[in-house]
């Protein structure tokens, strides 16, 4: 019928143009030539494109190609050999069209070339997913499997030929990428992993059949993140579910028997503890829909229930204002605790025990969500009474009956009110063990909570939590790249406060992160981080001058990093923190200003004169709010990083006078804690005198006398070598001030004891010799005591 139609249209055109019979055949074949020419042109122009759309709308385009071809190539009279050649080309064109349609059908079903040597599980699964609709899409049902494989082979060869055209620019891109990888391999590997996981997520979201998903699992299961694994499982379960919500059991049977599904299931179970609530819900639904064995379904359901219970528990812990309530939750719901609950419980215990006003301040602002725990907590607190008042058993029973609460039935909890009681409580020991097991899963926030709590609870005995600190340090080195400024500074501060020697990996990761988020540091974050580096420098690098070179953040930072590395950080991180500290100086408190001064002095980091003056003025203005340690640390720091310009300021004079007044406070038993907080230690007085001599400041005789009384007139004569050298050298620089006879005898007696214990080093000996005349000491007696020739 098509030939008759073509012949008729050709004869009509012949009658209009007046051609011969040969022109009839020529016109008839010209339409085929137009169709064949269009197809060949399309094949040549689409070799660099994906084969998904090669056969799309091919028939429609071919039907209209003859008119276009005749427009550009008018039909002319040809010879016999010419038409035989065209007939051969026409047959080849039909084969090409059929091949493209076959490829289109294969691509639409996301199928790939079958592996040679059949009988594998992939072949079985592939057969189970071939439905009638997909068979209707194919146009080559009569072709056998060998012809299909030939088509796939031809397609692969075309793609390889296309890639050859892009070989040169691709090589250049790869070369540039390899150079960057050589410069920063770790960062590039991490970025590449994230990109691969993101690509896997996008790829899985586009797939809607289990076979294609299992192929992705087979190729990229090693790169799967926890979310990728549960996403693949969920997509498989959805693809095997009908619109009515029923499972296609025959297809599911083949999927569950596939070895690749077992790999995916193991991946999901391995990383189940890293899934969020959405991931756990999808895991539970997929297990139930696929009718997996009961142990899998029960485990998934339990995870979701525990997550809900852990969420409620988290609210209880956040609202808790007494240690007994928290320890009761640890005892009763130990199995419910997750990593967030564990870190929150320990952090809350530390706040309740070490901050006496914490509970009373929160009672007015926070209310408990459940009435049972509110009544129980209130009952226990009232029975104890902060002022020591007690309640009889009958009164407690009446209160319980009035409030509808029976503590005997519900199980009351043992109260804990002091740190000593807390540290020996077995429930607290169980909480510490729980935290240690969950630290490898914690985020930076959880690590900062745990480390802060340990620093508050074990400042005098850090060896009890040495294993916990090691675990925190190891985990922090991996998670520091995700930490914000507050978490980073808190972790560093806690480890330094407990005297934990940091590892190089932790220092390196903290430095990189601190430099990246420099502008996010607030005043307390900067002060804590600098204090931590200074503490490490003093403990493990010999104190002042921990950095081999003096740090001045106004200088160029392009120096060799290896020349300035130490436990106190290196030039880059100290420079970043000091620069940010000046940017947020207006928000500093007096304590934070004192910490900045002490940290910069310990790290031998030079501060601009105007910046140091501003810090000094803030400290002097609010000196009454500082304790004795912060006050004398600030005075000593000005002596290290300051200059005679700062010695002439009124702020420094006010600071020294405040130190002298605090030194004159007598030790009393009344209000013991406040008295200890405000008094200045002997080492602090020695540092203040040394700072006066260092920046050429002449304190008043009254202030000098108060400081010397604190140093030498007490019952104990226990100054260490450095404090004694500081005091003697500082007194020698002040005019009209020297040691009297009684004080000289005490100095020589203490010096002799230190020499016998071999606690006096060459630096101390040189300081004593230089200060002998100015302080009124006998040089010959001093030389004999030091056992050094005069």
C-alpha positions in Angstrom: 0.0 0.0 0.0 2.8 2.4 0.8 4.5 1.6 -2.5 1.3 2.4 -4.4 0.9 5.6 -2.6 4.4 6.6 -3.3 4.1 5.6 -6.9 0.9 7.6 -7.3 2.4 10.7 -5.8 5.5 10.3 -8.0 3.3 10.0 -11.1 1.4 13.1 -10.2 4.6 15.0 -9.8 5.7 13.6 -13.2 2.6 14.8 -14.9 3.2 18.3 -13.6 6.8 18.4 -14.4 6.7 16.5 -17.6 9.3 13.9 -16.7 9.9 10.4 -18.0 9.3 7.0 -16.5 12.8 7.0 -15.1 11.9 10.1 -13.2 9.1 8.1 -11.6 11.5 5.6 -10.1 13.9 8.3 -9.2 11.2 10.3 -7.4 10.1 7.2 -5.6 13.6 6.4 -4.3 14.3 10.0 -3.5 11.9 9.9 -0.6 13.8 6.9 0.7 17.1 8.7 0.1 15.8 11.6 2.0 14.8 9.4 5.0 18.0 7.5 4.8 20.1 10.7 4.5 18.4 12.3 7.6 19.0 9.2 9.7 22.7 9.1 8.7 23.0 12.8 9.5 21.4 12.3 12.9 23.7 9.4 13.7 26.8 11.5 12.9 25.7 14.5 14.9 24.7 12.7 18.0 27.7 10.5 18.6 28.8 12.5 21.6 25.4 12.5 23.3 23.8 9.9 25.6 22.0 7.1 23.9 18.8 7.7 26.0 17.3 9.9 23.3 18.8 8.6 20.1 15.8 6.9 18.8 13.3 9.3 20.2 10.7 10.5 17.6 12.8 8.9 14.9 9.9 7.7 12.8 8.2 11.1 12.7 11.4 12.8 11.8 12.1 10.3 9.0 8.7 10.8 7.5 9.2 14.4 6.9 12.9 14.2 5.9 12.2 13.4 2.3 10.7 16.8 1.6 13.7 18.5 3.2 16.1 16.4 1.2 14.3 17.2 -2.1 14.5 20.9 -1.2 18.2 20.9 -0.8 19.0 18.1 -3.3 16.8 18.0 -6.4 16.1 14.7 -7.9 18.1 13.9 -11.0 18.2 10.9 -13.4 20.7 8.3 -12.2 22.1 5.0 -13.6 21.2 1.5 -12.7 24.2 0.9 -10.5 23.4 4.0 -8.6 19.9 2.7 -7.6 21.3 -0.7 -6.6 23.7 1.1 -4.3 20.9 3.1 -2.8 18.8 0.0 -2.2 21.7 -1.5 -0.2 22.1 1.7 1.8 18.3 1.7 2.5 18.5 -1.8 4.0 21.3 -0.7 6.2 19.3 2.3 7.3 16.4 0.1 8.4 18.8 -2.0 10.4 20.2 1.1 12.1 16.7 2.4 13.0 15.8 -1.0 14.5 19.0 -1.0 16.5 18.4 2.5 17.9 14.9 1.5 18.9 16.3 -1.5 20.7 18.8 0.6 22.5 16.1 3.1 23.5 14.0 0.3 25.0 17.0 -1.0 26.9 17.9 2.4 28.3 14.4 3.2 29.4 14.3 0.1 31.5 17.8 1.0 33.0 19.1 -2.4 32.0 22.7 -3.1 31.2 24.6 -5.8 29.2 24.1 -9.2 30.7 27.2 -10.8 32.1 28.6 -13.7 30.1 28.2 -17.1 31.4 24.6 -17.0 32.5 23.0 -18.6 35.5 24.0 -15.8 37.9 21.6 -14.2 40.4 21.6 -11.0 38.3 20.1 -12.9 35.3 17.4 -14.4 37.5 16.5 -11.0 39.0 16.5 -9.5 35.6 13.9 -12.0 34.3 11.7 -11.4 37.3 11.4 -7.7 36.6 10.6 -8.0 32.8 6.9 -7.0 32.7 4.5 -6.8 29.7 4.7 -3.0 29.6 8.5 -3.0 29.2 8.2 -5.7 26.5 5.8 -3.5 24.5 8.3 -0.7 24.5 10.9 -2.8 22.6 10.8 -2.9 18.8 13.1 -5.9 18.4 11.2 -8.8 20.1 12.2 -11.1 17.3 15.9 -10.6 17.8 17.8 -13.1 19.9 20.2 -12.5 22.8 23.3 -12.6 20.6 22.0 -9.8 18.4 21.2 -7.7 21.6 24.7 -8.2 22.8 26.1 -7.1 19.5 24.0 -3.9 19.7 25.4 -3.2 23.2 28.9 -3.9 21.9 28.4 -1.4 19.0 27.1 1.2 21.4 30.1 0.7 23.7 32.4 1.2 20.8 30.6 4.4 19.8 31.0 5.8 23.3 34.7 4.9 23.3 35.1 6.6 20.0 33.4 9.7 21.4 35.6 9.8 24.4 38.6 9.8 22.1 37.6 13.2 20.9 37.7 14.6 24.4 40.9 12.8 25.4 43.2 15.8 25.3 41.1 18.3 27.4 40.2 15.5 29.8 43.8 14.7 30.4 44.6 18.3 31.1 41.8 18.5 33.7 43.0 15.3 35.3 46.5 16.7 35.4 45.4 19.8 37.2 43.3 17.8 39.6 46.2 15.5 40.3 48.4 18.5 41.1 45.8 19.8 43.6 45.5 16.3 45.1 49.2 16.2 45.7 49.1 19.6 47.5 46.1 18.8 49.7 45.4 15.0 49.5 43.4 14.8 52.7 41.0 17.6 52.0 40.4 16.5 48.4 39.8 12.9 49.5 37.2 14.1 52.0 35.6 16.4 49.4 35.6 13.6 46.9 33.9 11.3 49.3 31.2 13.8 50.0 30.7 14.4 46.3 30.4 10.7 45.7 27.8 10.3 48.4 25.9 13.2 47.0 26.0 11.7 43.6 24.8 8.4 45.0 21.9 10.1 46.7 20.9 11.8 43.4 21.3 8.6 41.5 19.2 6.5 43.9 16.4 9.1 43.9 16.0 8.7 40.1 15.8 4.9 40.1 12.4 3.2 40.5 13.2 -0.5 40.1 15.0 -2.8 42.4 17.3 -4.2 39.7 18.9 -0.9 38.9 19.3 -0.1 42.7 21.0 -3.4 43.3 23.4 -2.7 40.5 24.3 0.6 42.2 24.8 -1.3 45.4 27.1 -3.8 43.6 29.2 -1.0 42.2 29.3 1.6 45.0 28.4 -0.1 48.3 31.8 0.7 49.7 31.1 4.4 49.2 27.7 4.3 50.8 27.0 6.6 53.8 24.4 5.5 56.4 21.8 7.6 54.6 22.7 6.1 51.2 22.2 2.6 52.5 18.8 3.2 54.1 17.8 5.2 51.0 18.6 2.3 48.7 16.7 -0.1 51.0 13.7 2.2 51.1 13.7 2.7 47.3 13.7 -1.1 46.8 10.8 -1.6 49.2 8.8 1.2 47.4 9.5 -0.3 44.0 8.2 -3.7 45.1 5.0 -2.2 46.5 1.8 -1.8 44.4 -0.4 1.2 44.4 -2.7 -0.6 46.7 0.1 -1.0 49.2 0.7 -4.7 48.7 4.0 -6.4 48.2 4.9 -8.1 44.9 5.9 -11.3 46.5 7.3 -13.1 43.5 9.6 -10.3 42.6 10.5 -9.7 46.3 11.5 -13.3 46.6 14.1 -12.9 43.9 15.4 -9.7 45.4 15.7 -11.1 48.9 17.7 -14.0 47.5 20.1 -11.7 45.7 23.6 -11.6 47.2 23.7 -7.8 46.6 20.6 -7.3 48.8 22.5 -9.1 51.6 25.4 -6.7 51.2 22.9 -3.8 51.4 21.2 -5.2 54.5 24.6 -5.6 56.3 25.5 -2.0 55.4 22.2 -0.8 56.9 22.6 -2.8 60.1 26.3 -1.8 60.5 25.5 2.0 60.4 22.1 1.8 62.1 23.3 3.7 65.2 24.3 6.7 62.9 20.8 7.1 61.5 18.5 10.0 62.4 14.8 9.6 63.1 13.8 9.7 59.5 16.4 7.0 58.6 15.2 4.8 61.5 11.6 5.2 60.4 12.4 4.2 56.8 14.4 1.3 58.1 11.5 0.1 60.2 8.9 0.5 57.3 11.2 -1.2 54.8 11.8 -4.2 57.0 8.1 -4.6 57.7 7.1 -4.2 54.0 9.7 -6.7 52.7 8.7 -9.2 55.4 12.2 -9.7 56.6 12.9 -12.2 59.5 11.4 -11.2 62.8 14.8 -10.4 64.4 15.3 -7.6 61.9 11.9 -6.2 62.2 12.0 -6.3 66.0 15.4 -4.6 66.1 14.2 -1.8 63.8 11.0 -1.2 65.8 13.0 -1.2 69.0 15.3 1.5 67.6 12.4 3.8 66.8 10.8 3.2 70.2 14.1 3.9 72.0 14.5 7.1 70.0 11.1 8.3 71.1 11.9 7.4 74.7 15.3 9.0 74.5 13.6 12.2 73.3 11.4 12.3 76.3 14.4 11.5 78.5 16.3 14.4 77.1 13.5 16.7 78.1 13.7 15.3 81.7 17.4 15.8 81.8 17.3 19.4 80.5 14.7 20.3 83.1 16.5 18.6 86.0 17.8 20.8 88.8 19.1 18.2 91.3 21.7 15.5 90.9 19.6 12.8 92.6 16.9 13.0 89.9 19.5 12.7 87.1 21.2 9.7 88.7 17.8 8.1 89.2 17.2 8.3 85.5 20.5 6.7 84.8 19.6 3.8 87.1 16.1 3.3 85.8 16.5 4.0 82.1 20.1 2.9 81.5 19.2 1.0 78.3 17.3 4.0 76.9 20.3 6.4 77.1 21.9 7.3 73.7 24.9 9.5 73.1 23.0 12.7 73.5 21.4 11.7 76.7 24.7 10.5 78.2 26.5 13.8 77.4 23.6 15.9 78.6 23.3 14.0 81.9 27.0 14.3 82.7 27.0 18.0 81.8 23.9 18.7 83.9 25.4 16.9 86.9 28.5 19.1 86.7 26.4 22.2 86.6 24.1 21.2 89.4 27.0 20.2 91.7 29.5 22.9 91.0 27.1 25.8 90.6 25.1 26.0 93.9 22.7 28.6 92.5 22.0 26.8 89.3 19.0 24.8 90.6 17.3 27.8 92.3 17.8 30.0 89.3 16.2 27.5 87.0 13.2 26.6 89.2 11.6 30.0 88.4 12.2 29.8 84.7 11.7 26.1 83.8 8.8 23.8 84.7 8.8 20.1 84.3 6.7 18.6 81.6 5.4 15.6 83.6 3.6 16.0 86.9 5.0 12.8 88.4 8.6 13.9 88.1 7.7 17.4 89.4 6.1 16.0 92.5 8.8 13.5 93.1 11.6 16.0 92.8 9.8 18.6 94.9 9.1 16.0 97.6 12.8 15.0 97.9 14.1 18.5 98.0 11.6 19.6 100.6 12.4 16.6 102.9 16.1 17.5 102.9 15.8 21.2 103.1 18.8 23.4 102.2 18.7 25.1 105.7 18.8 21.7 107.5 15.1 21.5 108.4 13.7 18.0 108.4 10.3 16.5 107.8 8.8 13.6 109.7 7.8 10.4 107.9 4.1 11.0 108.7 4.2 14.5 107.3 5.9 13.2 104.1 3.2 10.6 103.8 0.4 13.1 104.2 2.0 15.3 101.5 2.3 12.4 99.2 -1.3 11.5 99.7 -2.5 15.1 99.1 -0.4 15.4 95.9 -1.4 11.9 94.7 2.1 10.6 94.8 3.3 7.5 96.7 7.1 7.6 96.6 7.2 4.0 98.0 5.2 2.7 95.0 6.8 4.8 92.3 10.3 4.4 93.8 12.0 7.5 95.2 15.7 8.3 94.5 18.6 8.9 96.8 19.6 12.6 97.0 23.1 13.8 96.1 24.1 17.3 97.1 27.9 17.5 97.2 30.6 16.6 94.8 32.1 14.1 97.2 28.9 12.2 97.3 28.5 12.3 93.6 32.0 10.9 92.8 31.5 7.9 95.0 28.0 7.1 93.8 27.9 3.9 91.8 25.3 5.4 89.4 27.7 8.1 88.5 30.4 5.5 87.8 28.0 3.8 85.5 27.3 7.0 83.7 31.1 7.6 83.2 31.4 4.1 81.7 28.4 4.8 79.5 30.0 8.0 78.2 33.3 6.3 77.5 31.5 3.7 75.3 29.5 6.3 73.4 32.3 8.9 72.9 33.2 7.3 69.5 29.7 8.3 68.3 29.5 11.8 69.7 29.3 15.0 67.8 31.5 18.1 68.7 28.7 19.4 71.0 28.5 16.1 72.9 32.3 16.1 73.2 32.4 19.6 74.5 29.7 18.8 77.1 31.5 15.8 78.4 34.9 17.4 78.5 33.6 20.5 80.3 31.9 18.3 82.9 35.1 16.4 83.5 37.1 19.6 84.0 34.6 20.8 86.5 34.3 17.6 88.5 37.9 16.3 88.4 40.2 19.3 88.5 42.3 17.8 91.3 42.3 14.2 90.2 42.4 14.0 86.4 44.0 10.6 86.4 40.7 9.0 87.3 39.3 9.9 83.9 42.5 9.5 81.8 40.9 6.9 79.5 37.9 9.2 79.0 40.3 12.1 78.1 42.2 9.9 75.6 38.9 8.9 73.9 37.7 12.5 73.8 41.1 13.6 72.2 40.9 10.9 69.6 37.3 11.6 68.7 37.8 15.4 68.7 40.7 15.1 66.2 38.2 13.5 63.8 35.2 15.8 64.5 37.0 19.1 64.9 36.3 19.9 61.2 32.6 20.1 62.1 32.9 22.0 65.4 31.8 25.6 65.9 33.9 28.1 67.8 32.2 27.4 71.2 32.7 23.6 71.0 36.2 23.9 69.8 37.3 26.3 72.5 35.5 24.3 75.2 37.2 21.1 74.3 40.6 22.7 74.2 40.0 24.5 77.5 38.9 21.3 79.3 41.8 19.2 78.1 44.3 21.9 79.1 42.6 22.4 82.5 42.9 18.7 83.3 46.6 18.7 82.2 46.1 16.3 79.3 49.0 16.3 76.9 47.6 16.9 73.4 48.4 14.9 70.4 49.7 16.4 67.2 46.7 15.3 65.3 44.3 17.1 67.6 46.4 20.3 67.5 46.6 20.2 63.7 42.8 19.7 63.3 42.0 22.4 65.9 44.4 24.8 64.2 42.9 24.3 60.8 39.4 24.7 62.1 40.2 27.8 64.2 41.7 29.5 61.2 38.7 28.6 59.0 36.1 30.0 61.5 38.2 32.8 62.9 35.4 35.4 62.6 32.9 33.2 64.5 34.8 33.3 67.8 33.1 35.3 70.5 34.8 36.8 73.5 34.7 33.7 75.8 35.7 31.4 72.9 38.8 33.4 72.1 39.8 33.7 75.8 39.3 29.9 76.4 41.2 28.9 73.3 44.2 31.2 74.0 44.2 30.1 77.6 44.3 26.4 76.6 47.3 27.0 74.2 49.1 29.0 76.9 48.4 26.3 79.5 49.9 23.6 77.3 52.9 25.8 76.5 53.6 26.2 80.2 53.1 22.5 81.1 54.9 20.9 78.2 57.1 23.5 76.5 58.9 25.2 79.3 56.7 28.2 80.1 57.3 31.6 78.7 58.7 31.6 75.2 56.9 28.4 74.2 57.0 29.7 70.6 60.5 29.7 69.2 59.8 33.1 67.8 57.9 36.0 69.2 54.4 36.3 67.6 53.3 39.6 66.4 50.0 39.3 64.4 50.6 42.6 62.7 53.5 41.0 60.8 53.4 38.9 57.7 52.2 35.3 58.3 54.2 33.7 55.5 56.8 32.1 57.7 57.9 28.5 57.9 55.4 26.7 60.1 58.0 24.2 61.2 60.0 26.9 62.9 57.3 27.9 65.3 55.4 24.7 66.2 54.9 23.8 69.9 52.3 22.6 72.3 51.2 26.2 72.5 50.0 26.2 68.9 51.9 27.8 66.0 52.0 31.2 64.5 48.9 30.8 62.4 46.4 29.9 65.1 47.8 32.3 67.7 47.8 35.1 65.1 44.1 34.4 64.2 42.9 34.2 67.7 44.7 37.4 68.8 43.4 39.3 65.8 39.9 38.2 66.5 40.3 39.0 70.2 41.0 42.7 69.3 37.9 42.6 67.0 35.6 41.6 69.9 37.4 43.4 72.7 34.3 45.6 73.5 32.5 42.5 74.7 35.2 41.2 77.0 34.7 41.0 80.7 37.5 41.8 83.2 38.2 38.1 83.6 38.5 37.6 79.9 40.8 40.6 79.5 43.1 39.2 82.3 43.1 35.8 80.5 44.0 37.4 77.2 46.9 39.2 78.8 48.2 36.2 80.6 47.9 33.9 77.6 49.7 36.3 75.2 52.5 36.7 77.8 52.9 32.9 78.3 52.9 32.4 74.5 55.3 35.3 74.1 52.9 37.0 71.7 53.4 40.7 71.3 50.3 42.9 71.5 49.9 46.4 70.0 50.4 49.0 72.6 47.0 50.5 72.2 45.3 47.1 72.5 47.2 46.3 75.6 46.3 49.7 77.1 42.6 49.1 76.4 42.8 45.7 78.1 44.7 47.2 81.1 42.1 49.9 81.5 39.3 47.4 81.5 41.0 45.3 84.1 41.9 48.2 86.4 38.3 49.6 86.1 36.7 46.3 87.3 39.5 45.0 89.5 37.1 44.5 92.4 35.3 41.8 90.5 38.5 39.8 89.9 40.0 37.2 92.2 43.6 37.3 93.4 44.9 35.0 90.7 43.5 36.9 87.8 44.7 40.2 89.3 48.3 39.1 89.7 48.3 37.3 86.4 47.3 40.5 84.6 50.1 42.4 86.4 52.7 39.8 85.6 51.6 39.7 81.9 52.0 43.5 81.5 55.6 43.0 82.7 56.2 40.4 80.0 54.5 42.0 77.0 54.3 45.6 78.1 56.8 48.5 78.0 57.7 51.6 80.2 54.8 53.3 78.4 52.4 51.1 80.1 54.2 51.5 83.4 53.5 55.2 83.3 49.8 54.7 82.9 47.3 55.2 85.8 45.7 51.8 85.0 48.9 49.9 85.9 49.3 51.9 89.1 45.7 51.1 90.0 46.4 47.4 89.3 49.5 47.3 91.6 47.6 49.1 94.4 44.8 46.5 94.1 47.3 43.7 94.3 48.8 45.2 97.5 45.5 45.7 99.1 44.5 42.1 98.4 47.9 41.0 99.9 47.0 42.7 103.1 43.8 40.7 103.6 44.3 38.4 106.6 43.3 34.7 106.4 40.1 34.0 108.3 37.9 31.0 108.9 34.7 33.0 108.4 33.5 33.0 104.8 36.5 30.8 103.9 35.8 30.5 100.2 35.4 34.2 99.6 38.5 34.9 101.6 40.6 32.5 99.6 39.2 33.9 96.4 40.1 37.5 97.1 43.5 37.0 98.7 46.7 37.2 96.6 49.2 34.3 96.8 52.9 34.8 97.6 53.8 33.8 94.0 51.3 36.5 92.8 53.0 39.2 95.0 56.4 38.1 93.6 55.1 38.4 90.0 53.7 41.9 90.7 57.1 43.1 92.1 58.9 41.6 89.1 56.5 43.3 86.7 57.2 46.7 88.4 60.9 46.3 87.8 60.4 45.0 84.3 58.6 48.1 83.0 60.5 50.5 85.2 57.5 51.4 87.5 58.1 52.7 91.0 55.3 51.6 93.3 54.6 53.6 96.5 56.4 52.5 99.7 53.1 51.5 101.3 52.3 49.1 98.4 55.8 47.6 98.5 55.6 47.0 102.2 52.2 45.2 101.9 53.6 43.0 99.2 56.8 42.2 101.2 54.8 41.4 104.3 52.8 38.9 102.4 56.0 37.4 101.0 58.3 37.2 104.0 56.5 37.8 107.2 54.2 34.8 107.3 54.7 31.7 109.4 55.5 29.5 106.4 58.6 30.1 104.3 57.6 28.0 101.2 58.4 30.2 98.2 59.7 28.2 95.2 62.8 29.2 93.3 61.1 31.3 90.6 58.9 33.2 93.0 61.9 33.9 95.3 64.0 35.1 92.4 61.1 37.3 91.1 60.7 38.9 94.5 64.3 39.6 95.2 65.0 40.9 91.6 61.9 43.1 91.7 62.8 44.7 95.1 66.3 45.4 93.8 64.9 47.6 91.0 62.9 49.8 93.3 64.7 52.8 94.8 64.9 53.3 98.5 63.5 49.9 99.1 65.5 46.9 100.3 65.2 43.9 102.6 65.7 44.3 106.3 67.9 42.0 108.4 65.1 39.6 109.3 63.8 39.2 105.8 67.4 38.8 104.4 67.9 35.9 106.8 64.6 34.3 105.7 65.6 34.7 102.1 69.0 33.1 102.6 67.5 30.3 104.6 64.9 29.5 102.0 67.5 29.7 99.2 69.8 27.2 101.0 66.9 24.8 101.2 66.2 25.1 97.5 69.8 24.6 96.6 70.1 21.5 98.7 67.0 20.1 96.8 68.6 21.1 93.5 65.6 23.3 92.6 67.7 26.4 91.7 68.7 26.5 88.0 71.3 28.6 86.3 68.7 31.3 85.4 67.6 31.7 88.9 71.2 31.8 90.2 72.0 34.6 87.7 69.0 36.6 88.9 70.0 36.2 92.5 73.6 37.4 91.8 72.3 40.4 89.8 69.9 41.4 92.5 72.2 40.9 95.5 73.4 44.5 95.9 70.1 46.2 95.1 68.1 44.0 97.5 70.7 44.4 100.3 72.0 40.8 100.3 75.6 39.8 101.0 77.2 38.9 97.7 79.8 36.6 99.2 77.3 34.8 101.4 75.0 34.5 98.4 77.8 33.0 96.3 78.6 30.5 99.0 75.0 29.5 99.3 74.7 29.1 95.5 78.0 27.2 95.5 79.2 29.3 92.7 82.4 31.4 92.8 81.8 35.1 93.2 
